């Protein structure tokens, strides 16, 4: 299974990619920088794994608890990627 996971509920932003059980991740304690980090990190992990969006079986996100703005950023990015 190929899974992309995004975490924005806290001040630490993270993106993880699991390809058949092998996990690559990027994370940083970056208050208020989630919007700038997420998409470049997703692109980087997919490029390093040499796969495209079509190869993903699922996209996951953290749903909190956390600040409303942080959750909206994560949900919006996942919704856009799934589209």
C-alpha positions as CSV (number, residue, x, y, z in Angstrom):
1,X,0.0,0.0,0.0
2,X,1.2,3.5,-0.8
3,X,0.1,6.1,1.8
4,X,0.8,9.8,2.1
5,X,0.2,11.3,5.5
6,X,0.1,14.9,6.5
7,X,0.2,16.4,10.1
8,X,-0.7,20.0,10.7
9,X,-2.6,19.9,14.0
10,X,0.3,21.1,16.1
11,X,3.2,23.5,15.6
12,X,5.3,20.7,14.1
13,X,4.5,20.1,10.5
14,X,5.2,16.7,9.0
15,X,4.7,14.7,5.8
16,X,5.3,11.0,5.6
17,X,5.2,8.6,2.6
18,X,4.8,4.9,3.1
19,X,5.6,2.8,0.1
20,X,5.0,-0.9,0.7
21,X,5.9,-0.4,4.4
22,X,9.1,1.7,3.8
23,X,8.6,5.1,5.3
24,X,10.2,8.4,4.4
25,X,9.3,11.5,6.3
26,X,10.0,15.2,6.6
27,X,9.1,17.2,9.7
28,X,10.0,20.5,11.4
29,X,8.9,22.5,14.4
30,X,7.6,25.4,12.3
31,X,4.8,27.4,13.8
32,X,2.8,29.2,11.2
33,X,4.8,27.8,8.3
34,X,2.7,24.8,7.4
35,X,1.2,26.3,4.3
36,X,4.7,27.0,2.9
37,X,6.2,23.6,3.7
38,X,3.5,21.1,2.9
39,X,3.3,21.0,-0.9
40,X,7.1,21.3,-1.5
41,X,7.6,18.4,0.9
42,X,4.9,16.3,-0.7
43,X,6.5,16.9,-4.1
44,X,10.0,16.1,-2.7
45,X,8.9,12.8,-1.1
46,X,7.1,11.7,-4.2
47,X,10.1,12.6,-6.4
48,X,12.5,10.8,-4.1
49,X,10.3,7.7,-4.2
50,X,10.0,8.1,-8.0
51,X,6.2,7.8,-7.9
52,X,3.3,10.1,-8.9
53,X,0.0,10.9,-7.2
54,X,-1.8,8.2,-9.2
55,X,0.3,5.6,-7.4
56,X,-1.1,6.6,-4.0
57,X,-3.7,4.3,-2.5
58,X,-4.7,6.8,0.2
59,X,-4.0,10.2,1.7
60,X,-4.3,10.7,5.4
61,X,-4.3,13.8,7.6
62,X,-4.4,14.5,11.3
63,X,-7.7,15.8,12.5
64,X,-6.6,17.3,15.8
65,X,-6.9,18.4,18.4
66,X,-5.2,21.6,17.2
67,X,-5.9,25.1,16.1
68,X,-8.6,25.6,13.6
69,X,-6.3,27.3,11.1
70,X,-3.8,24.5,11.2
71,X,-6.4,21.9,10.7
72,X,-7.9,23.8,7.7
73,X,-4.5,24.0,6.1
74,X,-4.0,20.2,6.3
75,X,-7.6,19.4,5.2
76,X,-7.4,21.8,2.3
77,X,-4.1,20.4,1.1
78,X,-5.3,16.8,1.3
79,X,-8.6,17.7,-0.4
80,X,-6.8,19.5,-3.2
81,X,-4.3,16.6,-3.7
82,X,-7.2,14.1,-3.7
83,X,-9.1,16.1,-6.3
